[in-house]
Amino acid sequence: MAHKTYWYQKVWPWLGPLLIMFVVGGHVALWLSDTPRDVALRLTLINAAGWAVILLPAYGVSRWLKAREAAPTTKRRD
């Protein structure tokens, strides 16, 4: 019996680049609009801080998990 492929398995590789494209496109549109420069800068910095709060812990956890999986397993003696 063949393994069933779900829709999200086909879409998953495209989500990261698509999200980056929308975020960068939104910032380009913001900076090219008639929004005052100080407001555009403030919004860009708020957005960057928000992404940092989300992505930095996720990156740290992935590094921790990779190191934990690569570490040799030792049996504990009681």
Phi and psi restraints in degrees (range 20) as a CNS / XPLOR table:
assign (resid 1 and name C) (resid 2 and name N)
       (resid 2 and name CA) (resid 2 and name C) 1.0 -75.4 20.0 2
assign (resid 2 and name N) (resid 2 and name CA)
       (resid 2 and name C) (resid 3 and name N) 1.0 148.2 20.0 2
assign (resid 2 and name C) (resid 3 and name N)
       (resid 3 and name CA) (resid 3 and name C) 1.0 -74.2 20.0 2
assign (resid 3 and name N) (resid 3 and name CA)
       (resid 3 and name C) (resid 4 and name N) 1.0 131.4 20.0 2
assign (resid 3 and name C) (resid 4 and name N)
       (resid 4 and name CA) (resid 4 and name C) 1.0 -78.2 20.0 2
assign (resid 4 and name N) (resid 4 and name CA)
       (resid 4 and name C) (resid 5 and name N) 1.0 134.3 20.0 2
assign (resid 4 and name C) (resid 5 and name N)
       (resid 5 and name CA) (resid 5 and name C) 1.0 -100.0 20.0 2
assign (resid 5 and name N) (resid 5 and name CA)
       (resid 5 and name C) (resid 6 and name N) 1.0 124.3 20.0 2
assign (resid 5 and name C) (resid 6 and name N)
       (resid 6 and name CA) (resid 6 and name C) 1.0 -89.2 20.0 2
assign (resid 6 and name N) (resid 6 and name CA)
       (resid 6 and name C) (resid 7 and name N) 1.0 159.9 20.0 2
assign (resid 6 and name C) (resid 7 and name N)
       (resid 7 and name CA) (resid 7 and name C) 1.0 -61.1 20.0 2
assign (resid 7 and name N) (resid 7 and name CA)
       (resid 7 and name C) (resid 8 and name N) 1.0 -37.2 20.0 2
assign (resid 7 and name C) (resid 8 and name N)
       (resid 8 and name CA) (resid 8 and name C) 1.0 -72.1 20.0 2
assign (resid 8 and name N) (resid 8 and name CA)
       (resid 8 and name C) (resid 9 and name N) 1.0 -21.5 20.0 2
assign (resid 8 and name C) (resid 9 and name N)
       (resid 9 and name CA) (resid 9 and name C) 1.0 -70.9 20.0 2
assign (resid 9 and name N) (resid 9 and name CA)
       (resid 9 and name C) (resid 10 and name N) 1.0 -28.7 20.0 2
assign (resid 9 and name C) (resid 10 and name N)
       (resid 10 and name CA) (resid 10 and name C) 1.0 -80.5 20.0 2
assign (resid 10 and name N) (resid 10 and name CA)
       (resid 10 and name C) (resid 11 and name N) 1.0 -32.8 20.0 2
assign (resid 10 and name C) (resid 11 and name N)
       (resid 11 and name CA) (resid 11 and name C) 1.0 -85.3 20.0 2
assign (resid 11 and name N) (resid 11 and name CA)
       (resid 11 and name C) (resid 12 and name N) 1.0 -28.4 20.0 2
assign (resid 11 and name C) (resid 12 and name N)
       (resid 12 and name CA) (resid 12 and name C) 1.0 -51.3 20.0 2
assign (resid 12 and name N) (resid 12 and name CA)
       (resid 12 and name C) (resid 13 and name N) 1.0 -46.5 20.0 2
assign (resid 12 and name C) (resid 13 and name N)
       (resid 13 and name CA) (resid 13 and name C) 1.0 -63.3 20.0 2
assign (resid 13 and name N) (resid 13 and name CA)
       (resid 13 and name C) (resid 14 and name N) 1.0 -20.3 20.0 2
assign (resid 13 and name C) (resid 14 and name N)
       (resid 14 and name CA) (resid 14 and name C) 1.0 -91.2 20.0 2
assign (resid 14 and name N) (resid 14 and name CA)
       (resid 14 and name C) (resid 15 and name N) 1.0 -12.9 20.0 2
assign (resid 14 and name C) (resid 15 and name N)
       (resid 15 and name CA) (resid 15 and name C) 1.0 -67.0 20.0 2
assign (resid 15 and name N) (resid 15 and name CA)
       (resid 15 and name C) (resid 16 and name N) 1.0 -43.4 20.0 2
assign (resid 15 and name C) (resid 16 and name N)
       (resid 16 and name CA) (resid 16 and name C) 1.0 -61.2 20.0 2
assign (resid 16 and name N) (resid 16 and name CA)
       (resid 16 and name C) (resid 17 and name N) 1.0 -57.0 20.0 2
assign (resid 16 and name C) (resid 17 and name N)
       (resid 17 and name CA) (resid 17 and name C) 1.0 -60.7 20.0 2
assign (resid 17 and name N) (resid 17 and name CA)
       (resid 17 and name C) (resid 18 and name N) 1.0 -35.5 20.0 2
assign (resid 17 and name C) (resid 18 and name N)
       (resid 18 and name CA) (resid 18 and name C) 1.0 -66.3 20.0 2
assign (resid 18 and name N) (resid 18 and name CA)
       (resid 18 and name C) (resid 19 and name N) 1.0 -42.2 20.0 2
assign (resid 18 and name C) (resid 19 and name N)
       (resid 19 and name CA) (resid 19 and name C) 1.0 -63.8 20.0 2
assign (resid 19 and name N) (resid 19 and name CA)
       (resid 19 and name C) (resid 20 and name N) 1.0 -44.0 20.0 2
assign (resid 19 and name C) (resid 20 and name N)
       (resid 20 and name CA) (resid 20 and name C) 1.0 -61.8 20.0 2
assign (resid 20 and name N) (resid 20 and name CA)
       (resid 20 and name C) (resid 21 and name N) 1.0 -41.5 20.0 2
assign (resid 20 and name C) (resid 21 and name N)
       (resid 21 and name CA) (resid 21 and name C) 1.0 -62.1 20.0 2
assign (resid 21 and name N) (resid 21 and name CA)
       (resid 21 and name C) (resid 22 and name N) 1.0 -42.7 20.0 2
assign (resid 21 and name C) (resid 22 and name N)
       (resid 22 and name CA) (resid 22 and name C) 1.0 -67.4 20.0 2
assign (resid 22 and name N) (resid 22 and name CA)
       (resid 22 and name C) (resid 23 and name N) 1.0 -40.8 20.0 2
assign (resid 22 and name C) (resid 23 and name N)
       (resid 23 and name CA) (resid 23 and name C) 1.0 -65.7 20.0 2
assign (resid 23 and name N) (resid 23 and name CA)
       (resid 23 and name C) (resid 24 and name N) 1.0 -47.3 20.0 2
assign (resid 23 and name C) (resid 24 and name N)
       (resid 24 and name CA) (resid 24 and name C) 1.0 -64.7 20.0 2
assign (resid 24 and name N) (resid 24 and name CA)
       (resid 24 and name C) (resid 25 and name N) 1.0 -42.6 20.0 2
assign (resid 24 and name C) (resid 25 and name N)
       (resid 25 and name CA) (resid 25 and name C) 1.0 -61.6 20.0 2
assign (resid 25 and name N) (resid 25 and name CA)
       (resid 25 and name C) (resid 26 and name N) 1.0 -38.5 20.0 2
assign (resid 25 and name C) (resid 26 and name N)
       (resid 26 and name CA) (resid 26 and name C) 1.0 -65.2 20.0 2
assign (resid 26 and name N) (resid 26 and name CA)
       (resid 26 and name C) (resid 27 and name N) 1.0 -39.2 20.0 2
assign (resid 26 and name C) (resid 27 and name N)
       (resid 27 and name CA) (resid 27 and name C) 1.0 -70.6 20.0 2
assign (resid 27 and name N) (resid 27 and name CA)
       (resid 27 and name C) (resid 28 and name N) 1.0 -37.9 20.0 2
assign (resid 27 and name C) (resid 28 and name N)
       (resid 28 and name CA) (resid 28 and name C) 1.0 -62.4 20.0 2
assign (resid 28 and name N) (resid 28 and name CA)
       (resid 28 and name C) (resid 29 and name N) 1.0 -44.4 20.0 2
assign (resid 28 and name C) (resid 29 and name N)
       (resid 29 and name CA) (resid 29 and name C) 1.0 -63.5 20.0 2
assign (resid 29 and name N) (resid 29 and name CA)
       (resid 29 and name C) (resid 30 and name N) 1.0 -38.2 20.0 2
assign (resid 29 and name C) (resid 30 and name N)
       (resid 30 and name CA) (resid 30 and name C) 1.0 -63.3 20.0 2
assign (resid 30 and name N) (resid 30 and name CA)
       (resid 30 and name C) (resid 31 and name N) 1.0 -46.0 20.0 2
assign (resid 30 and name C) (resid 31 and name N)
       (resid 31 and name CA) (resid 31 and name C) 1.0 -72.8 20.0 2
assign (resid 31 and name N) (resid 31 and name CA)
       (resid 31 and name C) (resid 32 and name N) 1.0 -25.6 20.0 2
assign (resid 31 and name C) (resid 32 and name N)
       (resid 32 and name CA) (resid 32 and name C) 1.0 -87.9 20.0 2
assign (resid 32 and name N) (resid 32 and name CA)
       (resid 32 and name C) (resid 33 and name N) 1.0 -11.2 20.0 2
assign (resid 32 and name C) (resid 33 and name N)
       (resid 33 and name CA) (resid 33 and name C) 1.0 -78.0 20.0 2
assign (resid 33 and name N) (resid 33 and name CA)
       (resid 33 and name C) (resid 34 and name N) 1.0 -179.7 20.0 2
assign (resid 33 and name C) (resid 34 and name N)
       (resid 34 and name CA) (resid 34 and name C) 1.0 -88.9 20.0 2
assign (resid 34 and name N) (resid 34 and name CA)
       (resid 34 and name C) (resid 35 and name N) 1.0 21.0 20.0 2
assign (resid 34 and name C) (resid 35 and name N)
       (resid 35 and name CA) (resid 35 and name C) 1.0 -67.3 20.0 2
assign (resid 35 and name N) (resid 35 and name CA)
       (resid 35 and name C) (resid 36 and name N) 1.0 137.2 20.0 2
assign (resid 35 and name C) (resid 36 and name N)
       (resid 36 and name CA) (resid 36 and name C) 1.0 -57.2 20.0 2
assign (resid 36 and name N) (resid 36 and name CA)
       (resid 36 and name C) (resid 37 and name N) 1.0 144.8 20.0 2
assign (resid 36 and name C) (resid 37 and name N)
       (resid 37 and name CA) (resid 37 and name C) 1.0 -61.1 20.0 2
assign (resid 37 and name N) (resid 37 and name CA)
       (resid 37 and name C) (resid 38 and name N) 1.0 -37.0 20.0 2
assign (resid 37 and name C) (resid 38 and name N)
       (resid 38 and name CA) (resid 38 and name C) 1.0 -68.0 20.0 2
assign (resid 38 and name N) (resid 38 and name CA)
       (resid 38 and name C) (resid 39 and name N) 1.0 -35.2 20.0 2
assign (resid 38 and name C) (resid 39 and name N)
       (resid 39 and name CA) (resid 39 and name C) 1.0 -70.0 20.0 2
assign (resid 39 and name N) (resid 39 and name CA)
       (resid 39 and name C) (resid 40 and name N) 1.0 -42.5 20.0 2
assign (resid 39 and name C) (resid 40 and name N)
       (resid 40 and name CA) (resid 40 and name C) 1.0 -62.3 20.0 2
assign (resid 40 and name N) (resid 40 and name CA)
       (resid 40 and name C) (resid 41 and name N) 1.0 -41.8 20.0 2
assign (resid 40 and name C) (resid 41 and name N)
       (resid 41 and name CA) (resid 41 and name C) 1.0 -64.8 20.0 2
assign (resid 41 and name N) (resid 41 and name CA)
       (resid 41 and name C) (resid 42 and name N) 1.0 -43.6 20.0 2
assign (resid 41 and name C) (resid 42 and name N)
       (resid 42 and name CA) (resid 42 and name C) 1.0 -61.4 20.0 2
assign (resid 42 and name N) (resid 42 and name CA)
       (resid 42 and name C) (resid 43 and name N) 1.0 -44.9 20.0 2
assign (resid 42 and name C) (resid 43 and name N)
       (resid 43 and name CA) (resid 43 and name C) 1.0 -65.7 20.0 2
assign (resid 43 and name N) (resid 43 and name CA)
       (resid 43 and name C) (resid 44 and name N) 1.0 -38.3 20.0 2
assign (resid 43 and name C) (resid 44 and name N)
       (resid 44 and name CA) (resid 44 and name C) 1.0 -65.1 20.0 2
assign (resid 44 and name N) (resid 44 and name CA)
       (resid 44 and name C) (resid 45 and name N) 1.0 -42.0 20.0 2
assign (resid 44 and name C) (resid 45 and name N)
       (resid 45 and name CA) (resid 45 and name C) 1.0 -68.7 20.0 2
assign (resid 45 and name N) (resid 45 and name CA)
       (resid 45 and name C) (resid 46 and name N) 1.0 -37.1 20.0 2
assign (resid 45 and name C) (resid 46 and name N)
       (resid 46 and name CA) (resid 46 and name C) 1.0 -63.8 20.0 2
assign (resid 46 and name N) (resid 46 and name CA)
       (resid 46 and name C) (resid 47 and name N) 1.0 -42.9 20.0 2
assign (resid 46 and name C) (resid 47 and name N)
       (resid 47 and name CA) (resid 47 and name C) 1.0 -64.8 20.0 2
assign (resid 47 and name N) (resid 47 and name CA)
       (resid 47 and name C) (resid 48 and name N) 1.0 -42.6 20.0 2
assign (resid 47 and name C) (resid 48 and name N)
       (resid 48 and name CA) (resid 48 and name C) 1.0 -63.7 20.0 2
assign (resid 48 and name N) (resid 48 and name CA)
       (resid 48 and name C) (resid 49 and name N) 1.0 -40.0 20.0 2
assign (resid 48 and name C) (resid 49 and name N)
       (resid 49 and name CA) (resid 49 and name C) 1.0 -65.6 20.0 2
assign (resid 49 and name N) (resid 49 and name CA)
       (resid 49 and name C) (resid 50 and name N) 1.0 -39.8 20.0 2
assign (resid 49 and name C) (resid 50 and name N)
       (resid 50 and name CA) (resid 50 and name C) 1.0 -62.4 20.0 2
assign (resid 50 and name N) (resid 50 and name CA)
       (resid 50 and name C) (resid 51 and name N) 1.0 -44.2 20.0 2
assign (resid 50 and name C) (resid 51 and name N)
       (resid 51 and name CA) (resid 51 and name C) 1.0 -65.6 20.0 2
assign (resid 51 and name N) (resid 51 and name CA)
       (resid 51 and name C) (resid 52 and name N) 1.0 -36.5 20.0 2
assign (resid 51 and name C) (resid 52 and name N)
       (resid 52 and name CA) (resid 52 and name C) 1.0 -64.8 20.0 2
assign (resid 52 and name N) (resid 52 and name CA)
       (resid 52 and name C) (resid 53 and name N) 1.0 -40.5 20.0 2
assign (resid 52 and name C) (resid 53 and name N)
       (resid 53 and name CA) (resid 53 and name C) 1.0 -63.0 20.0 2
assign (resid 53 and name N) (resid 53 and name CA)
       (resid 53 and name C) (resid 54 and name N) 1.0 -32.7 20.0 2
assign (resid 53 and name C) (resid 54 and name N)
       (resid 54 and name CA) (resid 54 and name C) 1.0 -83.2 20.0 2
assign (resid 54 and name N) (resid 54 and name CA)
       (resid 54 and name C) (resid 55 and name N) 1.0 -47.6 20.0 2
assign (resid 54 and name C) (resid 55 and name N)
       (resid 55 and name CA) (resid 55 and name C) 1.0 -81.8 20.0 2
assign (resid 55 and name N) (resid 55 and name CA)
       (resid 55 and name C) (resid 56 and name N) 1.0 -35.3 20.0 2
assign (resid 55 and name C) (resid 56 and name N)
       (resid 56 and name CA) (resid 56 and name C) 1.0 -63.6 20.0 2
assign (resid 56 and name N) (resid 56 and name CA)
       (resid 56 and name C) (resid 57 and name N) 1.0 -46.5 20.0 2
assign (resid 56 and name C) (resid 57 and name N)
       (resid 57 and name CA) (resid 57 and name C) 1.0 -63.9 20.0 2
assign (resid 57 and name N) (resid 57 and name CA)
       (resid 57 and name C) (resid 58 and name N) 1.0 -36.6 20.0 2
assign (resid 57 and name C) (resid 58 and name N)
       (resid 58 and name CA) (resid 58 and name C) 1.0 -63.7 20.0 2
assign (resid 58 and name N) (resid 58 and name CA)
       (resid 58 and name C) (resid 59 and name N) 1.0 -40.6 20.0 2
assign (resid 58 and name C) (resid 59 and name N)
       (resid 59 and name CA) (resid 59 and name C) 1.0 -65.3 20.0 2
assign (resid 59 and name N) (resid 59 and name CA)
       (resid 59 and name C) (resid 60 and name N) 1.0 -42.5 20.0 2
assign (resid 59 and name C) (resid 60 and name N)
       (resid 60 and name CA) (resid 60 and name C) 1.0 -62.6 20.0 2
assign (resid 60 and name N) (resid 60 and name CA)
       (resid 60 and name C) (resid 61 and name N) 1.0 -41.3 20.0 2
assign (resid 60 and name C) (resid 61 and name N)
       (resid 61 and name CA) (resid 61 and name C) 1.0 -66.6 20.0 2
assign (resid 61 and name N) (resid 61 and name CA)
       (resid 61 and name C) (resid 62 and name N) 1.0 -39.8 20.0 2
assign (resid 61 and name C) (resid 62 and name N)
       (resid 62 and name CA) (resid 62 and name C) 1.0 -64.9 20.0 2
assign (resid 62 and name N) (resid 62 and name CA)
       (resid 62 and name C) (resid 63 and name N) 1.0 -38.6 20.0 2
assign (resid 62 and name C) (resid 63 and name N)
       (resid 63 and name CA) (resid 63 and name C) 1.0 -66.1 20.0 2
assign (resid 63 and name N) (resid 63 and name CA)
       (resid 63 and name C) (resid 64 and name N) 1.0 -41.7 20.0 2
assign (resid 63 and name C) (resid 64 and name N)
       (resid 64 and name CA) (resid 64 and name C) 1.0 -62.2 20.0 2
assign (resid 64 and name N) (resid 64 and name CA)
       (resid 64 and name C) (resid 65 and name N) 1.0 -43.9 20.0 2
assign (resid 64 and name C) (resid 65 and name N)
       (resid 65 and name CA) (resid 65 and name C) 1.0 -65.7 20.0 2
assign (resid 65 and name N) (resid 65 and name CA)
       (resid 65 and name C) (resid 66 and name N) 1.0 -40.9 20.0 2
assign (resid 65 and name C) (resid 66 and name N)
       (resid 66 and name CA) (resid 66 and name C) 1.0 -63.5 20.0 2
assign (resid 66 and name N) (resid 66 and name CA)
       (resid 66 and name C) (resid 67 and name N) 1.0 -41.5 20.0 2
assign (resid 66 and name C) (resid 67 and name N)
       (resid 67 and name CA) (resid 67 and name C) 1.0 -67.4 20.0 2
assign (resid 67 and name N) (resid 67 and name CA)
       (resid 67 and name C) (resid 68 and name N) 1.0 -37.5 20.0 2
assign (resid 67 and name C) (resid 68 and name N)
       (resid 68 and name CA) (resid 68 and name C) 1.0 -67.8 20.0 2
assign (resid 68 and name N) (resid 68 and name CA)
       (resid 68 and name C) (resid 69 and name N) 1.0 -38.5 20.0 2
assign (resid 68 and name C) (resid 69 and name N)
       (resid 69 and name CA) (resid 69 and name C) 1.0 -71.8 20.0 2
assign (resid 69 and name N) (resid 69 and name CA)
       (resid 69 and name C) (resid 70 and name N) 1.0 -29.7 20.0 2
assign (resid 69 and name C) (resid 70 and name N)
       (resid 70 and name CA) (resid 70 and name C) 1.0 -82.7 20.0 2
assign (resid 70 and name N) (resid 70 and name CA)
       (resid 70 and name C) (resid 71 and name N) 1.0 -18.8 20.0 2
assign (resid 70 and name C) (resid 71 and name N)
       (resid 71 and name CA) (resid 71 and name C) 1.0 -69.1 20.0 2
assign (resid 71 and name N) (resid 71 and name CA)
       (resid 71 and name C) (resid 72 and name N) 1.0 142.3 20.0 2
assign (resid 71 and name C) (resid 72 and name N)
       (resid 72 and name CA) (resid 72 and name C) 1.0 -66.4 20.0 2
assign (resid 72 and name N) (resid 72 and name CA)
       (resid 72 and name C) (resid 73 and name N) 1.0 142.3 20.0 2
assign (resid 72 and name C) (resid 73 and name N)
       (resid 73 and name CA) (resid 73 and name C) 1.0 -86.2 20.0 2
assign (resid 73 and name N) (resid 73 and name CA)
       (resid 73 and name C) (resid 74 and name N) 1.0 133.9 20.0 2
assign (resid 73 and name C) (resid 74 and name N)
       (resid 74 and name CA) (resid 74 and name C) 1.0 -123.9 20.0 2
assign (resid 74 and name N) (resid 74 and name CA)
       (resid 74 and name C) (resid 75 and name N) 1.0 143.0 20.0 2
assign (resid 74 and name C) (resid 75 and name N)
       (resid 75 and name CA) (resid 75 and name C) 1.0 -84.7 20.0 2
assign (resid 75 and name N) (resid 75 and name CA)
       (resid 75 and name C) (resid 76 and name N) 1.0 136.8 20.0 2
assign (resid 75 and name C) (resid 76 and name N)
       (resid 76 and name CA) (resid 76 and name C) 1.0 -84.5 20.0 2
assign (resid 76 and name N) (resid 76 and name CA)
       (resid 76 and name C) (resid 77 and name N) 1.0 130.8 20.0 2
assign (resid 76 and name C) (resid 77 and name N)
       (resid 77 and name CA) (resid 77 and name C) 1.0 -98.2 20.0 2
assign (resid 77 and name N) (resid 77 and name CA)
       (resid 77 and name C) (resid 78 and name N) 1.0 125.9 20.0 2
